[in-house]
């Protein structure tokens, strides 16, 4: 099993969700997050004063998939979330040792 974490722009969430549903993903967790990467935030103006926004708001999607589905899911996120601009986000893929469904006690792929 693989854990896929994607940090994307807010306005791309619905498109990514639809692409993941088409790819066969049965569940995901979405969290609003703030952070910065290479862009180091951005400058804004409010009432004539300029200030720097260090932490840019983004959305983090977390999902668990079988090993054989991980590339299809990564491709779906990549192709849907990309705008070609700085700040499109990142995708992280890591191995997952175990998953347990609390209600039934099922483990591994059966718990998904």
HUNORQUI-V179930 format. One record per run of one state. SS is the DSSP state (~ for helix, > for strand, _ for the rest). FROM is the first residue (numbers start at 1). LEN is the number of residues. If there is no record, write none. Layout:
BEGIN
ss=SS from=FROM len=LEN
ss=SS from=FROM len=LEN
END
This chain:
BEGIN
ss=_ from=1 len=1
ss=> from=2 len=7
ss=_ from=9 len=1
ss=~ from=10 len=13
ss=_ from=23 len=6
ss=> from=29 len=7
ss=_ from=36 len=6
ss=> from=42 len=5
ss=_ from=47 len=2
ss=> from=49 len=5
ss=_ from=54 len=2
ss=> from=56 len=10
ss=_ from=66 len=1
ss=~ from=67 len=15
ss=_ from=82 len=8
ss=> from=90 len=6
ss=_ from=96 len=4
ss=> from=100 len=1
ss=_ from=101 len=6
ss=> from=107 len=1
ss=~ from=108 len=4
ss=_ from=112 len=1
END
